[in-house]
Amino acid sequence: MTVRNNIDRSARDKTAELLRHFVSGQMTNFDFEDKSPNTRDMAVNAICDSIWVFYDDFDEHKLTEKNSLAWDAKSIVSRWILFLYSDYKYEWPLISHPGVRPLNHSFFSKLLGAEKKEKYFMSRGDYQVWPFFRVEDYEESKKSPSLLAYGKKGEKKKGTQLFNR
């Protein structure tokens, strides 16, 4: 097993919780960055790299009022959180800001091969469900999300739905 396929359960759980609090306006961008775990888990690093484009990293703020995320962005982040609570390995190739592709490329980024690298990245799996690699994995995770899948005393519930949209 290579390092890029390691799952750091603790880092994933912490990042998922931080994302939930950040996106719901319960914590600031600076708190999110300060509390984000240092890990070799590629999913955690890719998701943290992707969330960065949704906020201003110069001024401290919460994602509320004028800074709140649109429903579409919240839906995307919800999928990232669902992935973090899963035990699926991150299978995507390395690229910056993987969760917000495709980007608009300038003449220079095209010249430097960024557009070609992006096309390669997006063709590796079912990008519509990133960070999941396959639609089937995403659909399976929606059937029984870890966050809502346990009842009293750790008894597993069946058929609990987190996202119905």
Buried (B, 14 or more C-beta within 10 A) or exposed (E): EEEBEBBBEEBBBBBBBBBBBBBBBEBBBEBBBEBBBEBEBBBBBBBBBBBBEBBEEEEEBBBEEEBBBEEEBBEBBBBBBBBBBBEBBBBBBEBBBBBBBEBEBEEEBEEEEBBEBBEEBBEEBBBEBBBBBEEEBBEEBBEBBBBEBEEEEEEEEEEBEBEEE
